[in-house]
Amino acid sequence: MRRFLFENSLSIFFLVITLGAIVLQSLAGHRVFNDEAMTHGSETIPYGRYLLSSHFGQALAENWQSEYLQFALFALATVWLVQKGSNESKELQSVGLESDEKQKIGSYAASGASSWARARGWRTRIYSHSLVLVMTAIWLASWYAQSVTGWTEYNNEQRDHGEATVSWSGYVTNPYFWEDTLQNWQSEFLAVGSMAVLTIYLRERGSPESKPVGAAHAETGTSG
Amino acid sequence: LPPIVRPVRTMFVVYCALILAGITTYVAVGLTHS
């Protein structure tokens, strides 16, 4: 058990603080929801019902989608784009998909590697992009979840104000949807862009997100 | 397979389940209530 906790400490730590933050978000969101309900003279709802509300779902989904977009885009962009001196970039001469030997494809596959890395053909092609494919699928699915929960919320407000409701396609071409979407995107793009640049000059001793403390500023992609 | 694989696979499944459960729940919620 101790060994399990040690070997998985990074993912367990983030899983625990994710669940903790979701619980706190739901408690705060429940109070906001009921506050607004009282202001509008509509009925308040119990906590359990709030967990299954579009209000809570939208708040979760709009942040999830932008995170998965960020990571998918970063994984893809760093295949072709580089930043000299950054720990987030690979070496300048390695731009592109790289050789089968360097990528350990086919007969170069390591023991314990997926059989799809060894198979070649369509299986190797899919497995070669499985990370970005899955991240993109999660991004699109959570963006869709944002759109349907946001749509419900938008129509609820329209009804509260005695105004006309809209169709799903009407909602996704509406500035409310795009404001919610883009305000999340901009912060993610800023965060990855600044991480790429800050790691040229700044260090965190012992972190794989940083170059070694004494690495030269021009040294690219050398986690410490 | 090396012994490390099983616990790592558990974490992989836990994360996939969390993401899938979240997305499916709120797509269903959104579609049901609109």
Interface residues (C-beta under 8 A of the other chain):
Chain A: F4 E7 N8 S11 I12 L15 T18 L52 S53 S54 F56 G57 Q58 L60 A61 W64 G112 I138 A141 S142 Y144 A145 S147 V148 T149 G150 W151 T152 N155 W168
Chain B: L1 P2 I4 V5 P7 V8 T10 M11 V14 Y15 L18 I19 G22 I23 T25 Y26 V27 V29 G30 L31 H33 S34
